[in-house]
């Protein structure tokens, strides 16, 4: 019997296709599937699957359970994703004996998929003659978030942002890999043009995020550092609970591997176990009915199947302060475009429900949440070729890895993809608005009227400020408009496109409350020996919509993961060594 892919759990990371020796894995309509005629049942695809999405014949595990395995170290890091690996590598570099516990069979976690990273200042900026404006950005950050974030933590994150990059460049000679860093969307010349710039992992295969860039590049680099330092990475080992002394100090972790229980005794623990998107109980606290009665999620979850909030549950069990902030729900089109960083969700335009009702608020967060429970759980995004062209031009101008792409070729390819998706009813194409309405089953008169109203609203909307000059914004002025894409514009002529937009859950935000030293708090006071980093912390996010868009632009999820991981590594090593 051939192996099969469970589409519900598949995150389209393409690892299986890369590993398959028989070229039996195919990709179409944003899905991977295994050709039973070509499958040789070697099991390579199942071995590399992060999400447990591949099933098939395989040898049963008949090994007898082991007795309790006891290990000791200075610092135990729970989670081998971006935050955990940076924390472990930094602690090891400072001389600490480190053990990393990773529930999956290999390291990477959600960093495998992570695409965005922000750098505010480093020696690379200084070498390029760019001034340090972190203080001005901090003031703007606190203003935009109405002072409701932990200012001390924000300041430390700005500081760590420069420190960890300087550490990588100086300590591990990453400047020699400058071209690779540029290609992976980290801090190349295109990045240095701006004081604050969000760069993207542009290495993709079949339109999916691939290894060699972004989060995976850094995570794999941390693995090499740990190997050099003699640290132990225990994959296939799931942390279950924290070990504490009577006075509350954390002194270890109880875990489970394939053979039995594992006890790690240590001086400090760093919890970096990732998001809680796959934990129905926690998600129900955030959004009742997000999962249906059968436990199936209504939207695609773009994280590993192992993101079950284990770290949060472990800390909650010892009374740690927990704050679930908000869900990171986003939209995506029918597939990711083979060109870097571009999806079929390009070009500005209004959103319509399946019954023809327009989202007049601009499709705000509440309407996104409502969509999760709508009968069809998708909307139609209306755009035209002119808007798509403007979006493509903006994308090419934004990232250094997109420079040099012939726009005409890009558009021709994009239109070909649209035509293919039209066959699968993920895209509807028409020469006129009336024709488009009829194909969608909308009332043509009302649809044209709604589009006209949309055009009128554009003239009433304040214009987006112009992008900053290559010299950057002035002192005290942090203009991030260049990150927002081109402003909306009227759709004056066809062809018109209705693109089926579905929801995906990017990652979760919330968890342990930490201080500026990433110490986990209990009743507002640090728990001795316990630190946390990454998506299982509240970090600097806020409930509701206050400053959320601004925060996500200045500190992406991957940025927070790396920065908090770096701080946790420094602080945990110092605590373990009695510094």
HUNOR-V335557 format. One record per pair of residues at least 6 apart in sequence whose ideal C-beta (glycine too) atoms are under 7 Angstrom apart, sorted by the first residue. I is the first residue (numbers start at 1). J is the second residue. D is the distance in whole Angstrom. If there is no record, write none. Layout:
i={I;I}
j={J;J}
d={D;D}
This chain:
i={1;1;2;2;2;2;2;3;3;3;3;3;3;3;3;4;4;4;5;5;5;5;5;6;6;7;8;9;9;9;9;10;10;10;11;11;11;12;12;12;13;13;13;13;14;14;14;14;15;15;15;16;16;16;16;16;16;17;17;17;19;19;19;20;20;21;21;22;22;22;23;24;24;24;24;25;25;25;26;26;27;29;29;30;30;41;41;43;45;46;46;46;50;50;50;50;51;51;52;61;63;65;65;66;66;67;68;68;68;69;69;70;71;71;71;72;72;73;73;73;73;73;74;74;74;74;74;74;74;75;75;75;75;75;75;75;75;75;76;76;76;76;76;76;76;77;77;77;77;77;77;77;78;78;78;78;78;78;78;78;78;78;79;79;79;79;79;79;80;80;80;80;80;81;81;81;81;81;81;81;81;82;82;82;82;82;82;82;82;82;82;82;83;83;83;83;83;83;83;84;84;84;84;84;85;85;85;85;86;86;86;86;86;86;87;87;87;87;87;87;87;88;88;88;88;88;88;89;89;89;89;90;90;90;91;91;91;91;92;92;92;92;92;93;93;93;94;94;95;96;96;96;98;98;99;99;99;100;100;100;101;101;101;101;101;102;102;102;102;103;103;103;104;104;104;105;105;106;107;107;107;107;108;108;109;109;110;110;110;110;110;110;111;111;111;112;112;113;113;114;114;114;115;115;115;115;116;116;116;116;117;117;117;117;117;117;117;118;118;118;118;118;118;118;119;119;119;119;120;120;120;120;120;120;121;121;121;122;122;122;122;123;123;124;124;124;125;128;130;130;133;133;134;136;136;136;137;137;138;138;138;140;141;141;142;144;144;145;145;145;145;145;146;146;148;148;149;149;150;152;153;153;153;154;156;156;157;157;157;160;160;160;161;163;164;164;164;165;168;169;172;174;181;181;182;182;182;183;183;183;184;184;184;184;184;184;185;185;185;185;185;185;185;186;188;189;190;190;191;191;193;194;194;195;195;196;196;196;198;198;198;199;200;200;201;201;201;201;202;202;202;202;202;203;203;203;204;204;207;207;207;207;208;215;218;226;234;236;236;237;237;237;238;238;238;239;239;239;239;239;240;240;240;241;241;241;242;242;242;242;242;243;243;243;243;243;244;244;244;245;248;248;249;249;250;250;250;250;250;251;251;251;252;252;252;252;253;253;254;254;255;255;256;267;267;267;268;268;268;268;268;269;269;269;270;270;270;270;270;271;271;271;271;271;271;272;272;272;272;272;273;273;273;274;274;274;274;275;275;275;275;275;275;276;276;276;276;276;276;276;277;277;277;277;277;277;277;278;278;278;278;278;279;279;280;280;282;282;283;283;284;284;285;286;286;287;287;289;290;290;291;292;298;298;298;299;299;299;299;299;299;300;300;301;302;302;302;303;309;311;311;312;312;312;312;315;315;315;316;319;320;320;320;320;320;321;321;321;321;321;321;322;322;323;323;323;324;325;325;325;325;325;325;326;326;326;327;327;328;328;328;328;328;329;329;329;329;330;330;331;331;331;332;332;332;332;333;333;333;333;333;334;334;334;334;334;335;335;336;337;337;337;337;339;339;340;340;341;341;341;342;344;344;344;344;345;345;345;346;346;346;347;347;347;347;348;348;348;348;349;349;349;349;349;350;350;350;351;351;351;351;352;352;352;352;353;354;356;356;356;356;358;359;361;365;368;371;371;371;372;377;377;378;378;378;379;380;380;380;381;381;382;382;383;383;383;384;384;384;384;384;384;385;386;387;387;388;389;390;390;391;391;392;392;392;393;394;394;395;396;396;396;396;418;418;418;421;422;422;426;427;427;427;427;428;428;428;428;429;429;430;430;430;430;430;431;431;432;433;433;433;433;434;434;436;436;437;437;437;438;440;451;455;458;458;458;463;464;464;464;465;465;467;467;468;468;473;480;483;507;507;508;509;510;511;511;511;512;512;512;512;512;513;513;514;514;514;514;515;515;517;517;518;518;518;518;518;518;518;519;519;519;519;519;520;520;520;520;529;531;531;531;532;533;533;533;533;534;534;534;535;535;537;539;539;540;540;541;542}
j={56;57;34;36;39;41;56;34;39;41;45;46;54;55;56;34;55;56;32;33;34;53;54;53;55;31;296;51;52;53;305;32;51;53;51;113;302;30;32;208;50;112;113;208;205;206;208;210;48;49;50;25;32;45;48;49;54;25;27;32;44;45;48;44;45;42;44;38;39;40;38;34;35;38;39;32;34;45;33;35;206;335;424;334;335;56;57;58;54;54;56;58;104;108;112;304;304;305;305;258;259;259;260;259;260;260;260;261;263;260;262;263;99;262;264;265;266;97;98;99;264;266;96;97;98;266;267;268;576;91;96;98;266;268;270;572;573;576;99;101;252;253;264;266;269;84;87;88;98;100;270;272;84;101;239;253;269;270;271;272;273;311;102;109;272;273;274;311;100;102;107;109;233;108;109;110;111;219;272;274;534;109;111;114;215;218;219;534;558;561;562;565;272;533;534;561;562;564;565;100;270;272;534;565;107;219;222;223;164;222;562;565;566;569;270;272;533;565;568;569;572;98;100;222;226;231;569;222;225;226;569;566;569;570;98;569;572;573;98;225;226;229;231;171;225;229;570;573;577;573;576;577;226;231;232;234;264;231;233;234;234;237;239;253;255;233;234;235;237;237;238;306;235;304;306;235;236;235;219;223;233;235;216;219;274;304;274;275;303;304;307;507;215;216;219;215;216;209;302;214;215;558;200;201;209;214;198;200;556;558;185;186;199;214;556;558;559;196;197;198;554;555;556;559;161;165;187;191;134;137;158;161;162;196;132;134;162;162;165;166;187;166;169;169;187;192;192;192;192;195;195;475;158;475;476;478;196;478;154;155;158;478;154;554;151;547;550;542;546;547;550;551;546;547;542;546;540;542;540;516;515;516;540;540;516;567;540;555;563;563;566;567;563;566;562;563;566;187;174;175;225;181;187;188;188;189;400;203;213;401;201;203;212;213;214;217;199;200;201;202;213;214;401;199;400;400;399;400;197;199;470;468;472;472;473;478;480;554;483;553;556;399;341;399;209;213;214;215;213;340;341;399;401;210;212;213;210;340;335;336;337;338;336;558;562;233;257;257;258;255;257;262;255;256;310;253;255;273;310;314;254;255;256;254;314;317;250;253;269;314;318;250;251;252;253;254;250;251;318;251;527;528;528;529;269;527;528;529;530;265;266;529;263;264;265;266;264;269;261;263;262;264;262;529;575;576;529;531;572;575;576;529;530;531;531;532;533;568;572;311;314;315;512;532;536;532;533;534;536;565;310;311;536;307;534;535;536;303;307;507;508;535;536;282;283;307;308;309;312;508;283;301;303;307;505;507;508;301;303;305;307;308;308;309;291;295;309;312;290;291;290;291;324;324;327;327;369;373;297;372;297;298;372;373;377;372;377;502;503;504;505;502;504;505;504;505;506;507;536;532;536;322;511;512;536;322;512;520;322;522;512;520;521;522;527;512;513;521;522;523;524;511;512;510;513;538;510;509;510;538;541;542;543;509;541;543;505;508;505;506;507;508;509;368;369;503;505;504;506;345;501;503;343;345;502;504;343;344;345;499;501;344;421;426;427;500;344;421;343;343;344;414;417;405;410;401;402;395;399;402;395;417;418;421;499;381;499;501;388;391;392;383;387;388;391;383;387;488;489;381;382;383;387;491;358;382;454;359;363;379;381;358;379;380;382;379;376;442;443;446;447;450;367;367;545;503;377;379;503;503;502;503;500;501;502;501;440;498;500;499;501;496;498;491;497;499;491;493;494;495;496;497;495;493;489;491;414;411;486;489;485;486;407;410;411;407;485;486;402;402;403;405;407;427;429;497;427;428;429;500;497;498;499;500;436;439;440;498;495;497;436;439;494;495;496;494;495;494;447;448;451;496;444;448;496;498;443;444;447;444;498;491;490;488;489;490;487;481;484;487;479;481;481;482;479;482;479;553;553;535;557;535;541;538;536;537;538;520;532;536;537;538;521;538;520;521;532;537;521;526;567;571;531;532;533;564;567;568;571;526;527;530;531;571;527;530;531;532;575;568;571;572;568;561;564;565;568;561;564;565;557;561;564;560;564;551;555;551;548}
d={6;6;6;4;4;7;7;5;6;7;6;6;6;7;3;6;6;6;5;6;6;6;6;5;7;6;7;5;6;4;5;6;6;4;6;7;6;7;6;5;6;6;6;6;5;6;5;7;4;7;7;5;7;4;6;6;6;4;7;7;5;6;5;6;6;6;6;5;7;5;7;6;5;4;5;6;6;7;6;6;5;7;5;6;4;7;6;5;5;4;6;7;6;7;7;5;6;4;5;7;7;6;5;4;4;6;7;5;6;7;5;5;6;7;5;5;7;5;6;4;7;5;4;4;7;6;5;7;4;5;5;5;6;5;7;5;6;5;5;7;7;5;5;4;5;5;5;4;7;5;5;6;7;5;4;6;7;7;5;6;5;6;7;7;4;4;6;7;5;3;4;6;6;7;3;6;5;7;6;5;7;7;3;6;5;7;5;7;6;4;6;7;4;4;3;4;7;6;4;6;7;3;7;7;6;5;4;6;7;6;5;3;5;6;5;6;5;4;4;4;7;5;5;7;6;6;7;4;4;6;7;6;3;6;5;4;6;4;5;7;6;4;5;7;6;7;7;4;7;4;5;7;7;4;5;6;6;7;5;7;5;5;5;7;5;7;7;5;7;7;4;5;6;7;5;5;5;6;6;6;6;7;6;6;5;6;6;7;5;6;6;6;3;6;5;7;5;5;6;6;3;4;5;4;6;5;6;6;4;6;7;6;6;6;6;5;6;7;7;5;6;6;5;4;6;6;5;7;6;6;6;5;7;6;5;5;5;5;4;6;7;5;6;7;6;6;6;5;7;7;5;7;5;6;5;6;6;5;6;6;6;4;6;6;6;5;4;6;6;4;7;7;6;7;5;6;5;6;6;4;7;5;6;6;4;6;7;7;5;4;5;5;5;7;6;7;4;7;5;5;7;6;6;6;3;7;6;7;7;6;6;7;6;3;6;5;4;5;5;5;6;6;7;7;6;6;6;3;5;5;5;7;6;4;7;6;6;6;6;6;6;7;5;6;6;4;3;7;6;4;6;7;4;5;5;4;5;6;6;4;6;5;6;5;7;6;7;6;6;5;4;6;6;5;7;5;5;7;6;7;5;6;6;5;6;6;5;6;7;5;6;7;5;4;6;6;5;7;6;6;6;7;4;5;5;6;7;4;4;6;7;6;7;5;4;5;5;6;7;6;4;7;7;6;7;4;5;7;4;5;5;6;6;7;5;7;6;5;5;4;7;6;7;4;6;7;5;5;7;6;5;3;5;5;6;5;6;5;4;5;4;4;7;4;7;7;7;3;6;5;7;5;5;5;5;6;5;7;7;6;5;5;5;4;5;6;5;7;5;6;7;7;6;5;6;6;7;6;7;6;5;6;5;7;5;6;7;7;4;6;5;7;4;5;5;6;5;6;7;7;4;6;5;7;5;7;5;6;5;5;5;5;7;5;6;7;4;5;6;7;7;6;6;6;5;4;4;5;4;6;5;7;6;6;7;6;7;6;7;4;5;7;6;5;7;6;6;6;5;6;5;6;6;6;6;5;5;3;4;5;6;6;5;3;7;6;6;7;5;5;6;7;7;7;6;6;6;6;6;7;6;7;7;7;6;7;7;6;5;4;7;4;4;4;5;7;5;4;7;6;5;4;6;7;6;5;5;4;5;5;6;5;6;5;6;6;5;4;6;7;6;5;5;6;6;7;6;6;6;6;7;7;5;6;5;5;6;4;6;5;5;7;6;7;5;7;4;7;6;7;5;7;6;7;6;6;7;6;5;7;6;6;6;6;7;7;5;5;6;5;7;6;7;5;7;6;4;7;5;5;6;7;5;7;6;5;6;4;6;6;4;6;7;7;5;4;6;6;6;5;6;6;5;6;5;6;7;4;4;6;6;7;5;5;7;6;6;5;6;4;6;5;6;4;5;6;5;5;5;6;6;6;5;6;4;5;6;5;4;6;5;7;5;5;6;7;5;5;6;6;7;5;5;6;6;5;5;4;6;4;7;7;6;7;5;4;6;5;6;4;6;5;7;7;4;4;4;4;6;6;6;7;7;5;7;6;6;6;7}
